[in-house]
Amino acid sequence: MTNFLSRHFNLEKVSESIYAAIAKDGGGAIGNAGFIDLGDKTIVFDTFNTQQAAEDLRNIAESITNKPVSWVINSHFHADHTRGNQVFKDCNIVSSQTTLQQMKENHPERIAEQKADIDGLKKYIESLTKQNEGTNDIQKKNEINFLKEIEISLSNLELVLPQFTFTNEFTIIGTKRTARVMTLGGAHSPCDAFLYLPEDKIIFMADLLFVGMHPSFFSYSNPTQWVNILHEVKNLPIQKAIPGHGPIGTKEDIDTLINYINEMKKLSKQNVNTEEVSILDEYKGWATVNVDVRELIIRNLNVLKELKEEYQLAFFKKINGNRGSLVMKRICIQCQTEMIEDCKVTVEGDLAGIKISQKRKGLFNNVSAKTKAL
């Protein structure tokens, strides 16, 4: 393969005609992306944080596949996966309906604020540069370079929204392979989509998966559902998994993240000062995205402490076996699996939310892990 170089990402061939663009520290990508040749069409998964990174991605994708990009998928609403959309505005851009709504609600104001404060950003970059003179602080240098990429992008940045949306699944059929774009709901963000290539057993997971990197939790994150979704995804035959952040992984990395989230949830429930919490030995080598590791751990724990998780109806699209059928689970956040009659809980309500009218200690121990069809 001819060497294709970008200051924003490293290009990795995952399999024949399937490529991952793994973000470089200090570049304009931040998150990972990728592209796939379906035979008669080329599709792109996520578009990075800046136009300049997205331009490299499109140029390389079209050079390698020798065909124009026809479809672009936005996995979720975060800027590091969508701000490069304007490079693909002549293509078909698709996301979940929830992601489109989140982009409409969050991005216009945020972009306007950043454009209005470009001078402030320049002064901040100058200040950091002076502070870093004579030092060899790689993290600070990466932060400065990252901010310079933001400065470059803001001058002509425009919000380009998806023109197509889906609720559960969107399938793109090519002459070589099929791409299934699916969502099982909200986890890291209010709605997280992933792209699965069944013929190749390869999955692009966006921020549902972090490999060797600490994930970020937000006030709208749902760590319990995140774990549930990862368990559902594991039912798929997977040989390689491309995360939203970090190097290419495998199904084992999904298990690792499940364990990490569960450990963080346990820590958040302990009556300890988050400032005094130590990073577990197995995660001490993990990196972060433009933030100090300890600072992110403390922030994540504080967010998890504040999250008020409720018992809820979780609807999942069945992604292995009988295509198209919906399955329903009543998820208990105490045992993190499916509730059954033995739980002795009266559940009232509908999709908008449920009411728990009875709950006693010890009633959530015996549960079924078996899916029940509607």
C-alpha positions, 0 to 999 in steps of 0.5 A: 500500500502506498504511504498516505501521511497526515499530521492528524491521524495514522492510517491502518489497514484493518482488512481488505478495503477496510481502513481505520484512521487512528487519531494522532496526539496534537492533531485536528482529529481527536477521535478515530474515524474510518472508511470502507469500500463496499464495492460500488460505493465508499462510506466514511465513519465519523468525520473528526474534529476539524475540516483539515483532518476531514479533508485528509480523510476524504482525499486518502479514502477516495485515492485508495478506493478510486471512487467518491465517498457516497455515504458518511455516518455520524456515530454521535453528536460530539464535535470530534466525530461531526465537525468535519461534516462540511467536507462531505456536504455533497455526500449522504450524511446519516445519523440516528434521529437522536444524534441529529436532534442533539447536534441541532440543540448543542452545536450552533451556540457552541460554535458561535461562542468559539468563533466570537472568542478566537482572540481569546483562544489566540491569547491562551495559546500564546500563554501556554506556549510561553509557559512551555518554553524550555520544557519537554512537556509532551502533553503540553505541546500536544495541547498547544498543537491541538488548540492551534488546529481549533484556531485554524478550523474556526475561521470557516467552520460551518455546521453541516447536519445529517440529511438522513436519520434512523431509529434502530438500524440503517443498512447500506448494501454494496456489491462486496459487503454490507454495512449495518449501522445500529444503535442500542440507545444511549451510553457515552452520549444520549445515542451511540451508533456503531457500524458492523461489517458482518462479512468481515466480522469488523466493528467500528464502535466510536465512543462505545469503546475506548482502548487503552484510554480512560473514557469520559463520563458526562451528566447525560451518560448512562454507565449501566446501559453502557455496560448492557450495550457492550454485552449485547455487542459482544454477541456479534462475531467480532475479530477486530474492533475500532474504538472511538479513542485508542488503537484497534482492539478485539472483543477482549477490549470490550470486556476490559471496558466493561470491567473498567466502567463497573470498577468506576461505578463501585468507586463512585459509590464509596464514601471517599474523597474523590481527590484521594482515589488512586488509579487502579494498577491495571489502568495506570498505563492508560492515556487520556485525550488532552487532559491530565489523567488524574484530573479526568478520573476525579471529574469522572467520579464526581459525574458518576456520583451525581448521576441519578440512575433510575429503573427504566425500560430499555428497548434493544434492537436484536442484532444477532439471530432473528433480524428485525424483531424487537426485544424488551428487557426491564433492567435492574441497575442493582444487579445490571441484568434483566428483571423477572417476576421473582424481583417482586417489583410492581412496574408501571408506565410506558416508554416515557418512564416507569414508576417503581411502587415496591422495592425491598432489599434483597429482591434483586438477587435471582434474575434471568439473563435470558432475553424475552421477546415481546 
